[in-house]
Amino acid sequence: MSLIILVLYLVLQLVVCFFISRKIESEEDYLVAGRNLPLSLISISLFATWFGAETCIGSSAAVFADGIAGSRADPFGYTLCLVLSGVLIAPRLWNRKYSTLADFYRERFGNGTQTLAAWLISFSSLIWAAAQLRAFSQVVAATTELPSDLTLLLGLIFVLAYTGMAGLMGDVVTDVIQAIMMTLGLLVLFAYTVPHVDSVVAALWTQQPAERLSFLSAGESWWARADRWAIPILGSLVAQEVASRIFASHTRSIAVKSCLVGAGLYLTLGSIPVVLGLMGPSLITMEGNNEQFLIHLAQRYMPWFLVPLLAGAIISALLSTIDSILISVGGLVAHNVLIPKFQVQDEKTKLNINRAVVMAAGLIAYVMAVYSQGILELLELASSFGSAGILIITLLGLWTPLGNNRVATFTLLAGLVATPVAEYWLEFQSPFLFSIAVSLVVFLTTSAIRMPHTVEP
């Protein structure tokens, strides 16, 4: 029965995207949905896109095992990230009418920076997509008893089918459906579990060991703590998934407000898995894989016919993130690398190239998911991989006149190398912050050095 309900829910989204796809006639339709989306759709879509595996699966399991310190990123770090996107990124990007972030890098720094940045952002996004696919397989396997390898493959096929058809407009519309499912599922689960706790307040505070209520892990240095906060707040600040919704907003005001409203939704609903994780030890005993904590909690306390609702909620959270990532990667690689390289002019051909890259991106993410060790590890790698250089060239490119193609290229390469060097060779406790500092120094230093007779690409 659970499998039938889930299949019907997924088929509904395929049908919606099929009808939307009939109106997609150009690359701009596919990537930025005609640049005419209202505040409500953009806000809900931002919330749904951000509300992924780390919130539903990773953070609840981490809080269940280690208390609040196990998952500071969710919902607190990523909420601050969305707020900063509304303050620092959206006001400067909207009026430029770009299709991707790499368009900004081309106009601001040059073609070389456009290409390098497109590849760096795409690879980081694919790691993030792999985490969502892995979580998708865990949820479906737990609720249907199908093997996780099979559910991973089926999840990939489904996501590629509906993402490839309808582009950003399909993504946004299905985000609304998925956000409704997320909200209902989490609220129903919370309603069924709370009565089994003698006192919610006592379970959350009085009966909790002090270390489970602390944001600080035992024995963790201040540098390590700062780094763990910086990864979700700054590591995801410059994201194509957010930028595409900024570009698709009807007005500048909508672009800014949607980030703030999305942050509020994320903080409110993202707190539910954290609260359930805190109460978890008094509700259920987990043996083995903590990543299935929410599903096992639902199976224990919810009526059997409502368990698919919670599974659908979690699957919705994952799908809303995966499709956004694949469209973003498709746009960056197709629009900023392949189409300029082959000088494609025909809109139909551009559209087909975007769809083909989406398919290829999905397959790469699938391979990453198969060979990964865990969800949270993938997410931390995605947030820190090369993102320091991207952060610096974006913020300084938007807010200062400094920099050129040479400066931006050196900064991106420095940010890419600095994090692994700091973490694995120097063994610093704050490798991501170190990489941000190195990227900033490289940007400012190379900006100050004049190199005459240099031709920008």
C-alpha positions in Angstrom: 0.0 0.0 0.0 2.8 2.4 0.9 4.5 1.8 -2.5 1.2 2.4 -4.4 0.6 5.7 -2.6 4.2 6.8 -3.3 4.0 5.9 -6.9 0.7 7.8 -7.4 2.2 10.8 -5.8 5.3 10.7 -8.0 3.1 10.1 -11.2 1.1 13.3 -10.3 4.3 15.3 -10.4 5.3 13.8 -13.8 1.9 14.8 -15.2 2.2 18.3 -13.9 5.7 18.7 -15.5 4.5 17.2 -18.8 1.8 19.9 -19.2 4.3 22.6 -18.2 6.9 21.3 -20.7 4.5 22.0 -23.6 5.0 25.7 -22.9 8.9 25.6 -22.7 10.0 26.9 -26.1 13.4 28.5 -25.4 16.5 28.3 -23.2 15.3 31.3 -21.2 12.0 29.6 -20.5 13.9 26.5 -19.3 16.4 28.3 -17.1 14.6 31.3 -15.7 10.9 30.6 -16.3 10.2 33.8 -18.2 11.5 36.1 -15.4 7.9 36.7 -14.2 7.4 34.7 -11.0 5.6 36.2 -8.0 6.8 36.4 -4.4 4.7 33.4 -3.2 6.1 30.9 -5.7 9.7 32.1 -5.3 9.6 32.1 -1.5 8.1 28.6 -1.3 10.5 27.3 -4.0 13.5 28.7 -2.1 12.4 27.1 1.1 11.7 23.7 -0.6 15.0 23.8 -2.4 17.0 24.4 0.8 14.9 21.9 2.8 16.7 18.7 1.7 18.5 15.6 2.9 20.5 17.4 5.6 17.3 18.7 7.2 15.0 15.7 7.0 17.5 12.9 7.3 20.9 14.1 8.3 20.1 16.7 11.0 17.4 14.7 12.8 19.7 11.7 13.0 22.6 13.8 14.2 20.6 15.5 16.8 19.2 12.2 18.0 22.7 10.9 18.4 24.6 14.0 19.6 22.1 16.7 20.6 21.9 20.2 19.0 25.7 20.3 18.5 25.3 17.4 16.0 23.6 19.6 13.5 24.2 23.3 13.9 23.8 23.9 10.2 20.2 23.0 10.2 18.1 24.9 10.5 20.2 27.8 12.0 23.2 28.0 9.6 21.3 27.7 6.4 18.6 30.1 7.6 21.3 32.8 8.0 22.6 31.9 4.6 19.3 32.6 3.0 19.0 35.9 4.9 22.4 37.0 3.7 21.5 36.0 0.1 18.6 38.4 0.3 20.8 41.2 1.7 24.1 40.8 -0.2 23.3 38.9 -3.4 19.7 39.5 -4.6 19.8 43.3 -4.7 22.8 43.4 -6.9 22.1 40.5 -9.2 18.4 40.9 -10.2 18.6 43.9 -12.5 21.3 42.5 -14.6 19.0 40.0 -16.3 21.4 37.1 -16.3 20.4 33.4 -16.8 23.2 32.0 -14.6 25.8 33.1 -12.1 28.5 32.4 -14.7 26.9 35.2 -16.9 27.9 37.6 -14.1 31.4 36.3 -14.0 31.8 36.6 -17.8 30.6 40.3 -17.8 32.5 41.2 -14.6 35.8 39.4 -15.1 36.0 37.6 -18.5 35.4 34.4 -20.3 38.1 32.5 -18.5 36.5 33.1 -15.1 33.1 32.2 -16.5 34.3 28.8 -17.6 36.3 27.9 -14.5 33.6 29.1 -12.1 30.9 27.2 -14.0 32.8 23.9 -13.6 33.6 24.6 -9.9 30.0 25.4 -9.0 28.7 22.5 -11.0 31.0 19.9 -9.4 30.1 21.2 -5.9 26.4 21.0 -6.8 26.7 17.5 -8.0 28.1 16.4 -4.7 25.1 18.0 -3.1 22.8 16.2 -5.5 24.5 12.9 -4.7 23.6 13.4 -1.0 19.9 14.0 -1.8 19.8 10.9 -4.1 21.4 8.8 -1.3 18.8 10.1 1.2 16.0 9.4 -1.3 17.1 5.7 -1.5 17.2 5.4 2.3 13.6 6.7 2.7 12.0 4.7 0.0 13.9 1.5 1.1 12.7 2.0 4.7 9.1 2.5 3.7 8.7 0.0 0.9 11.3 -2.7 1.9 12.8 -2.4 -1.6 16.6 -2.7 -1.7 18.3 0.7 -1.4 20.4 0.1 -4.6 17.2 -0.4 -6.6 15.5 2.7 -5.0 18.5 4.8 -5.8 18.3 3.9 -9.4 14.5 4.3 -9.6 14.9 7.7 -7.9 17.4 8.8 -10.5 15.1 7.8 -13.4 12.2 9.6 -12.0 14.1 12.8 -11.2 15.6 12.9 -14.7 12.2 12.3 -16.3 10.4 15.3 -14.7 13.4 17.6 -14.4 14.4 17.3 -18.0 10.9 18.1 -19.3 9.9 21.4 -17.6 12.9 23.2 -16.4 12.7 25.9 -13.7 9.0 26.5 -14.1 8.3 22.8 -13.5 10.7 22.8 -10.6 9.0 25.8 -9.0 5.5 24.4 -9.4 6.4 21.0 -8.1 8.2 22.7 -5.2 4.8 24.1 -4.1 3.3 20.6 -4.2 6.3 19.2 -2.4 6.3 22.0 0.2 2.7 21.3 1.1 3.6 17.6 1.6 6.6 18.5 3.7 4.6 20.7 6.0 1.7 18.2 6.4 4.0 15.2 6.9 6.2 16.9 9.6 3.2 18.4 11.5 1.3 15.1 11.5 4.4 13.2 12.8 4.9 15.9 15.5 1.3 15.7 16.5 1.5 11.9 16.9 4.7 11.8 18.8 4.2 14.6 21.3 1.4 12.9 23.3 3.9 10.1 24.1 6.2 12.4 25.9 5.2 13.0 29.5 6.0 16.7 29.1 7.3 18.2 26.0 9.1 21.0 27.8 10.6 18.6 30.3 11.6 16.3 27.5 13.3 19.1 25.6 14.9 20.9 28.5 14.6 19.6 32.0 15.2 15.9 31.2 17.9 16.5 28.6 21.6 16.2 29.6 23.2 19.7 29.4 25.5 18.6 26.6 22.6 17.7 24.3 21.3 21.2 24.5 24.6 22.9 23.7 25.6 24.2 20.3 29.2 23.3 21.3 30.7 19.8 21.0 32.8 18.6 23.9 36.5 19.2 23.3 35.9 21.3 20.2 38.1 24.4 19.7 36.7 27.8 19.0 38.3 27.6 15.5 36.6 24.3 14.8 33.3 25.7 16.0 33.6 28.8 13.8 34.5 26.7 10.8 31.4 24.4 11.3 29.2 27.5 11.3 31.0 29.1 8.3 30.4 26.1 6.0 26.6 26.3 5.9 26.4 30.1 6.2 29.1 31.2 3.8 29.8 28.0 1.9 26.3 28.0 0.3 25.8 31.8 0.1 26.6 31.9 -3.6 24.5 29.1 -5.1 23.1 28.8 -8.7 19.9 27.3 -7.2 19.2 30.6 -5.4 20.5 32.8 -8.2 18.1 31.2 -10.7 15.2 32.1 -8.6 16.5 35.7 -8.2 16.7 35.9 -12.0 13.2 34.5 -12.3 11.6 37.0 -9.9 9.3 39.5 -11.5 10.8 42.5 -9.6 13.9 43.3 -7.5 11.7 43.6 -4.4 10.4 40.1 -4.9 14.0 38.8 -5.4 15.0 40.2 -2.0 11.9 39.5 0.0 11.6 35.9 -1.2 15.0 35.1 0.3 13.8 36.5 3.7 10.4 34.8 3.6 12.1 31.5 2.5 14.5 31.8 5.4 11.5 32.3 7.8 9.8 29.2 6.4 13.0 27.2 6.6 13.7 28.1 10.2 10.1 27.3 11.3 9.7 24.0 9.6 13.3 23.0 9.8 13.1 23.2 13.6 10.7 20.3 13.7 13.2 17.5 12.8 15.6 19.1 15.4 12.9 18.9 18.1 12.0 15.4 17.2 15.7 14.4 17.3 16.0 15.9 20.8 13.0 14.0 22.0 14.1 10.9 20.1 15.9 8.9 22.8 12.8 9.0 25.0 10.6 7.8 22.1 12.6 5.2 20.2 15.7 3.0 20.4 17.7 2.9 17.2 19.9 0.0 16.2 22.1 0.5 13.2 21.5 3.3 10.7 20.5 6.5 12.4 19.7 8.1 9.0 16.4 6.3 9.1 15.4 7.8 12.4 12.4 9.8 11.2 10.9 6.9 9.2 11.3 4.5 12.1 9.7 7.1 14.4 6.7 7.4 12.1 6.3 3.6 11.8 6.3 3.4 15.6 3.8 6.2 16.5 1.8 7.0 13.3 -1.1 4.9 12.0 0.1 2.7 9.1 -1.9 4.5 6.6 -0.3 7.9 7.5 3.3 6.6 7.3 3.4 7.2 3.5 2.5 10.8 4.2 5.7 11.3 6.2 7.6 9.3 3.6 6.1 11.5 0.9 7.1 14.6 2.9 10.7 13.5 3.1 10.8 12.4 -0.5 9.3 15.8 -1.5 12.1 17.6 0.4 14.7 15.6 -1.5 13.1 15.9 -4.9 12.8 19.7 -4.6 16.5 19.9 -4.0 17.7 17.4 -6.6 15.7 18.9 -9.5 17.0 22.4 -8.7 20.6 21.2 -8.6 20.4 19.3 -11.9 18.8 22.3 -13.7 21.5 24.6 -12.3 24.3 22.3 -13.4 22.6 22.0 -16.8 22.4 25.7 -17.2 26.0 26.4 -16.1 27.6 23.8 -18.3 25.3 24.1 -21.3 24.7 27.9 -21.3 28.1 29.0 -20.2 30.4 26.3 -21.6 29.0 24.2 -24.4 26.8 26.7 -26.3 29.4 29.5 -26.5 32.1 27.0 -27.5 30.1 25.6 -30.4 28.4 29.0 -31.1 24.9 27.5 -31.1 22.2 30.0 -32.2 19.1 27.9 -32.6 16.8 28.1 -29.5 15.6 24.5 -30.0 19.1 23.2 -30.1 20.0 25.2 -27.0 17.1 23.8 -25.1 18.1 20.2 -26.1 21.7 20.8 -25.0 20.4 22.0 -21.6 18.3 18.9 -21.2 21.1 16.6 -22.3 23.5 18.1 -19.7 20.8 17.6 -17.0 20.7 13.9 -17.9 24.5 13.6 -17.8 24.6 15.5 -14.4 22.1 13.1 -13.0 24.2 10.1 -14.0 27.3 11.6 -12.4 25.4 12.4 -9.2 24.2 8.8 -9.1 27.7 7.4 -9.3 28.8 9.7 -6.5 25.9 8.6 -4.4 26.7 4.9 -4.9 30.3 5.3 -3.8 29.8 7.8 -1.0 30.1 7.0 2.7 27.3 9.1 4.2 24.9 12.0 3.7 26.4 14.6 6.0 29.9 14.0 4.7 28.7 14.7 1.2 26.9 17.8 2.2 29.9 19.3 4.1 32.2 18.5 1.1 29.7 20.2 -1.3 29.5 23.3 0.8 33.3 23.7 1.1 34.6 22.4 -2.2 36.0 25.5 -4.1 33.3 27.7 -2.6 35.7 30.1 -0.8 37.0 31.5 -4.1 33.5 31.7 -5.5 32.4 33.5 -2.4 35.2 36.1 -2.6 35.0 36.9 -6.4 31.2 37.2 -6.2 30.9 39.5 -3.2 33.9 41.7 -4.2 32.8 41.6 -7.8 29.3 42.8 -6.8 30.3 45.4 -4.2 33.7 46.7 -5.4 35.3 47.7 -8.7 38.3 45.6 -8.0 39.5 42.6 -10.0 39.8 41.3 -13.6 40.0 37.9 -15.2 43.5 37.2 -13.9 42.6 38.2 -10.4 39.4 36.1 -10.4 41.2 33.0 -11.8 44.0 33.1 -9.2 41.4 33.5 -6.5 39.3 30.6 -7.7 42.4 28.3 -7.9 43.6 29.5 -4.5 40.2 28.7 -2.9 40.1 25.3 -4.5 43.6 24.3 -3.2 43.5 26.0 0.2 40.8 23.9 1.8 42.4 20.4 1.2 45.8 21.8 2.0 44.6 23.2 5.3 42.6 20.1 6.3 44.8 17.2 5.2 48.4 18.6 5.1 48.5 21.4 7.6 45.7 19.8 9.7 44.1 23.1 10.7 41.0 23.0 12.7 39.3 25.6 10.5 40.2 24.7 6.9 37.2 26.5 5.3 37.8 29.8 7.1 41.5 29.5 6.1 40.5 29.0 2.5 38.3 32.1 2.6 41.2 34.1 4.1 43.6 32.9 1.5 41.1 33.7 -1.3 40.6 37.2 0.0 44.4 37.8 0.3 45.0 36.5 -3.2 42.1 38.7 -4.7 43.3 41.9 -3.0 47.0 41.2 -3.7 46.6 40.4 -7.3 44.2 43.3 -7.7 46.9 45.7 -6.4 49.6 44.3 -8.8 49.5 46.1 -12.1 50.5 43.9 -15.1 50.6 46.0 -18.3 50.3 44.6 -21.8 48.0 41.9 -20.5 45.1 41.0 -22.8 42.0 39.8 -21.0 40.3 36.7 -22.5 
